[in-house]
Amino acid sequence: MDIDFSIIAAIIAAISAFSSYLLSKKIYDEIKSDEIIIAGELHHIGLTEREHDKSVLRCALFNKSKRKSYINSVKAYERNGNKIDITWSNTCDELGNIQNPTGLLGIIDSTNLIIRRNDGEGFFYTKVIIKNSFSNDSIEVNFDLFLD
């Protein structure tokens, strides 16, 4: 009986490659497991000018990861599903006008997300969809003035 060592070597190499793949996947999954953005509740920010306050919402965003994350899309919808035209950033002036609306917001530990309706109308019921660099899944936060 003649043993072909090349077949045995190929089997060992395949087992080793598969084990290496499983280990690298486990390490990747462990690294990605803390990449989570948590959003607080949406609320009016309490501007001194009450009419301006109605069209501005804020929520806190927390980054659980040690790596910086980015918010790259924020969309808002009314109860009936109609999209609301908004501007967003992490800062606003005393009248609620959004400052530096770049369309990209970096989060190291935490930051505020401030949203302003471009039409000046008030927020009553609003569904906000937030997309970030950590995940293809969106964060959904709802605001209902009458439940506050």
N, C-alpha and C positions, 0 to 999 in steps of 0.2 A: 504494500500500500504506500503510495507516494503522496506526501502532503505538499500541497502547493502553498508556500508561504506568502505569495503575493495576494492570494485570496484572503488569507487570515489578516494580513496587513491592511487590506482594503476595508475589511469589516471593522477592525479596530479604529481605523481612521474615521469611518462613518460614525461610529459610536462616540468617538471623541468630538467630532464636529457637532453632532446633535447635542451632546452635553454642554458644549461651549455656547451653543445657541440658547439653550434653556437658561443657563447662568446669565448671559447678557440680557435676555428678556426679563429675568427676575430683577436684575439691577436697574434696568430702565424703568420698569413698573414701580419700583420702590422710590426712585428719584421723582417720577411724575406724580406719585400719590399725594404729595403735599402741595401740588400746584392747584390751589383752589382760591377763587375770589368769592368773598361773601358780601352780599349787599344788605344794608340796613333798610329800614322803612323809609318810604318817600314821605316828605312833609313839606309844607310851606315854610320858608326860612324866616319869616317874621320881619319883613322890611317895614320901615316906618311909614312908607307910602302904601296904604292898604290896597289900592287899586293895582299897583305894580306887584304886590305880594301874591295876588291870585294867579298870576301867570308864570310863577317861578316855583320849582320844586327842587328839593335837595335830598340826597341819600348818601350815607357813608359807605365807602367801599374798603374792604379789608383784604389784604394779600397774605395768605398763610405761608407762602413760599419764601425762601431766602433769596430767590431770584426776582428781578424786576418783571412786572407784567405790564401789559398795555391794553387799555380800552381803545378799540379801533372802530366801534360803531355803536351808536345809541339811536334807537327808533322808538317813537311813542304812538300809541293808538287810542282812539276813543272807544267807548263801550260797543258801538256798532261796527267797529273794525276799521273805521276811516283813519288813515294816517294823519298825524299831527305834525305840521312843519315846526321843527324845533332847532335851537342852537344850544350847544352844551360845552361845558368846560369844568374846571374845578374852582374857578373864581368868578365873582361878579362885583359890580360896584354897588353903591348904596341904593340905587334905583332898580337893581336886579338885572342890569345889562351885562351880558356874558363878556368876560375878558379873555382874550387869547383863545378863541375857538379854533384850534388847529385840526380837530378831527382825530387827535391821538392824545391819550392821557396816560402818563406813566404812573404806576403804583409800586412803591417800594414796600411800605408797611400799610399805610392807609391814606385815603384822601376823600374829599367830598366830590360828588358828581352833582353839578348844578345844571338844571334843564330849564330853558325859558321858551314859552310859546312865541313864535314869530308874529302871530296875528294879534297878540295882546289880550286874547280871551283868557278866561280863568280855566284852571284845571279842576274838573269835578271828578270824573272817573277816568283813569288813565292806566294803560298797560305799557310798561317800558321794557324794551328788549335791549340787553347789553351784551355785546360780543367782546371777547378778550383774546389775547395772544396765547393763553394756556390751553384753550379747549375750543373745539368746534361747536360745543353745546353753548347755548345762550343762557344768560341769567334773566329771569323774568321777575319784575317787581311791579306790584299794583298799588295804585293810589285811589282811594274812594273818599272824597270829602265828607260824605254823609256817614261814614263809619268811624271817622276820627273822633 
